[in-house]
Amino acid sequence: MLSPRLYKRTGIYDFFMKSLGYERSIDRFLRELPLDFPGKVRILDSGCGTGLMGLHFLQRFPNSELVATDLEPNCLRSTLNNADSRNLQTTRICCGTADISHPSQLTLLNGSSLSLETGSFQIICLGAVVGYANCTETSIRELVSLLAPGGILINLEMNESPSGKFVSRQYHYSNIALTRMKQVLQDSGCEVSLRRFHARHLPAKLTRVAVIAQRAQETTSV
Ligand SMILES: C[S@@+](CC[C@H](N)C(=O)[O-])C[C@H]1O[C@@H](n2cnc3c(N)ncnc32)[C@H](O)[C@@H]1O
């Protein structure tokens, strides 16, 4: 049986993600998202696992830097190894452990603490992680507060199909309904869309759906 213990053995988790084609199908899905950020791009991958989402954007935007966090230090090491395999400079990556219940509070690999600044990220990526927060809604609100005006939060969430629910149960993943998640994001000042995966995104299509939220641009008062 698959279980969250698998996250501790990141080598095995990484092997499964690659050999089952998950990494490739998620990469393909992300490539199809039309995103354009002039200038410097700061990316946050919370609950990064093996880093597949954050590294995708790091590769896509040459003028970018990545903050990668996870509860498991092994995942951070795996993310750095995968950056090496993609020929990405690890100096562009800042890694720290963080609980998704308090996503802005990091402990860096050297043991020091770091608080992420509000409004400082153009891209926040999440994949099947906010369901591990003590309170998913609070976690989402805190994550949105880290988005810069016009910034995008891309959450490749567990979907509500029988296969998505089955895998969620195996991983002890309990999430709020997607309609509620959409509402929480809208109430936090975002425009939100749900984007389904298609056959070309198999096998990720079996378990994931994309919740995409864009924070409103700041308006100047007159
Ligand atoms: C299903 S994996 C997803 C990994 C990656 N985001 C992806 O989409 O492939 C869930 C990740 O969340 C991490 N995780 C579990 N509980 C967490 C928590 N309370 N805070 C932060 N990360 C957590 C696990 O270590 C694992 O890396």
The ligand as an SDF file (V2000), in Angstrom:
LIG
                    3D

 27 29  0  0  0  0  0  0  0  0999 V2000
    1.7150   14.1340   -3.0590 C   0  0  0  0  0  0  0  0  0  0  0  0
    3.2970   14.7970   -2.6510 S   0  0  0  0  0  0  0  0  0  0  0  0
    3.3280   16.1050   -3.8450 C   0  0  0  0  0  0  0  0  0  0  0  0
    4.6890   16.5500   -4.2050 C   0  0  0  0  0  0  0  0  0  0  0  0
    4.7260   17.6100   -5.3070 C   0  0  0  0  0  0  0  0  0  0  0  0
    4.1290   18.8460   -4.8570 N   0  0  0  0  0  0  0  0  0  0  0  0
    4.0030   17.1030   -6.5530 C   0  0  0  0  0  0  0  0  0  0  0  0
    3.0170   17.7100   -6.9740 O   0  0  0  0  0  0  0  0  0  0  0  0
    4.4530   16.0880   -7.0910 O   0  0  0  0  0  0  0  0  0  0  0  0
    2.9970   15.6400   -1.1330 C   0  0  0  0  0  0  0  0  0  0  0  0
    4.2140   16.3580   -0.5710 C   0  0  0  0  0  0  0  0  0  0  0  0
    3.7770   17.0970    0.5640 O   0  0  0  0  0  0  0  0  0  0  0  0
    4.7230   16.9500    1.6030 C   0  0  0  0  0  0  0  0  0  0  0  0
    4.0310   17.1580    2.8730 N   0  0  0  0  0  0  0  0  0  0  0  0
    3.2580   16.3060    3.5880 C   0  0  0  0  0  0  0  0  0  0  0  0
    2.7690   16.9040    4.6910 N   0  0  0  0  0  0  0  0  0  0  0  0
    3.2520   18.1840    4.6750 C   0  0  0  0  0  0  0  0  0  0  0  0
    3.1150   19.2970    5.5420 C   0  0  0  0  0  0  0  0  0  0  0  0
    2.3670   19.2350    6.6480 N   0  0  0  0  0  0  0  0  0  0  0  0
    3.7430   20.4400    5.2210 N   0  0  0  0  0  0  0  0  0  0  0  0
    4.5160   20.5270    4.0950 C   0  0  0  0  0  0  0  0  0  0  0  0
    4.6870   19.5030    3.2370 N   0  0  0  0  0  0  0  0  0  0  0  0
    4.0650   18.3360    3.5160 C   0  0  0  0  0  0  0  0  0  0  0  0
    5.2720   15.5450    1.4390 C   0  0  0  0  0  0  0  0  0  0  0  0
    6.5370   15.4070    2.0650 O   0  0  0  0  0  0  0  0  0  0  0  0
    5.3240   15.4360   -0.0820 C   0  0  0  0  0  0  0  0  0  0  0  0
    6.5430   15.8940   -0.5840 O   0  0  0  0  0  0  0  0  0  0  0  0
  1  2  1  0
  2  3  1  0
  2 10  1  0
  3  4  1  0
  4  5  1  0
  5  6  1  0
  5  7  1  0
  7  8  2  0
  7  9  1  0
 10 11  1  0
 11 12  1  0
 11 26  1  0
 12 13  1  0
 13 14  1  0
 13 24  1  0
 14 15  1  0
 14 23  1  0
 15 16  2  0
 16 17  1  0
 17 18  1  0
 17 23  2  0
 18 19  1  0
 18 20  2  0
 20 21  1  0
 21 22  2  0
 22 23  1  0
 24 25  1  0
 24 26  1  0
 26 27  1  0
M  CHG  2   2   1   9  -1
M  END
$$$$
